[in-house]
């Protein structure tokens, strides 16, 4: 089973991050009853990781 993170935003939309066992990261977004999905490549996943780390560092700083 692939690890999954689900976030619900203040506006009611939800985003699911599904970490595939083959290394892909699939993002599924739901808003107003519509779903959008796509997979990030390794470079995009690293960019997302770096952006989140920078945000956390600045927020704590």
TORROLUM-356612 format. One record per atom (N, C-alpha, C): z, y, x; residue in one letter. Coordinates in steps of 0.001 Angstrom, whole numbers, plus 500000, padded with zeros to 6 digits. Example, Ala and Ser with C-alpha at 12.3 -4.5 7.8 and 13.67 -1.06 7.14 Angstrom:
<pts>
507800494310513190A;507800495500512300A;507800496700513200A;507080497750512850S;507140498940513670S;507870500030512900S;
</pts>
This chain:
<pts>
500000498821500836X;500000500000500000X;500000501243500881X;499178502199500555X;499071503438501316X;500175504404500915X;500773505094501905X;501771506109501565X;501118507270500815X;501837507840499870X;501318508918499039X;502371510004498880X;501934511259498935X;502786512402498629X;502170513125497444X;502993513495496461X;502513514225495292X;503303515519495181X;502583516644495030X;503222517942494879X;502760518580493585X;503710519130492811X;503365519914491630X;503664521364491944X;502679522234491737X;502821523650492030X;503388524391490829X;503815525627491057X;504383526446489985X;503418526653488826X;502112526645489105X;501127526870488046X;500790525599487268X;501479524493487575X;501273523258486837X;500243522316487434X;499497522759488433X;498527521866489058X;499248520908489993X;498667519743490195X;499257518758491094X;498248518370492164X;498765518033493333X;497941517570494439X;498557516304495000X;497740515295495196X;498179514022495755X;497517513835497112X;498323513533498118X;497831513217499455X;498020511721499645X;496920510979499770X;496958509531499903X;496526509173501316X;497439508602502084X;497175508247503474X;496650506812503525X;495339506668503730X;494689505362503734X;495027504595505005X;495096503292504908X;495446502457506050X;494358502477507133X;493143502893506784X;492073502984507787X;492054504345508484X;493079505173508231X;493200506455508910X;492691507649508126X;492049507425506988X;491564508544506177X;492712509163505389X;492583510445505102X;493520511147504233X;492732511629503036X;493046511100501870X;492357511487500648X;493232512459499880X;492623513543499411X;493341514527498613X;492783514482497200X;493683514392496232X;493302514396494823X;494017515574494178X;493261516472493565X;493848517621492893X;493592517551491401X;494600517904490611X;494469517928489157X;494844519317488659X;493971519905487849X;494277521192487244X;493531521280485931X;494260521615484896X;493683521757483561X;492903520512483147X;493451519351483451X;492847518099483028X;491658517631483850X;491310518356484899X;490178517958485735X;490685517450487077X;490020516448487613X;490401515885488911X;489294516153489925X;489717516495491126X;488799516672492246X;489370515870493397X;488533515112494090X;489024514292495187X;488075514372496376X;488612514123497531X;487805514104498743X;488649513623499906X;487994513156500945X;488703512665502124X;488535513662503262X;489607513879504012X;489550514718505199X;489210513851506400X;488414514400507309X;488177513672508546X;489360513919509483X;489361513274510635X;490505513364511550X;490759514805511993X;489700515535512294X;489848516925512735X;490455517790511633X;490012517602510392X;490549518371509273X;492010518022509021X;492371516742509138X;493764516327508951X;494655516947510022X;494154517010511262X;494920517641512338X;495076519135512086X;494036519772511575X;494105521202511261X;495126521458510153X;495137520595509139X;496118520710508063X;497526520538508608X;497725519540509459X;499031519306510078X;499490520525510871X;498594521065511689X;498941522219512515X;499286523437511663X;498532523648510590X;498796524785509708X;500151524640509023X;500482523436508582X;501779523204507942X;502902523400508949X;502737522876510166X;503760523054511203X;503965524523511537X;502884525293511642X;502994526721511943X;503712527448510810X;503383527107509568X;504028527718508412X;505531527441508420X;505906526190508665X;507327525822508689X;508043526556509811X;507424526622510979X;508031527306512124X;508257528791511814X;507258529463511231X;507381530886510900X;508414531109509807X;508468530207508855X;509413530353507743X;510850530220508235X;511087529308509165X;512432529112509710X;512809530221510684X;511787530804511367X;512000531779512427X;512582533035511941X;
</pts>
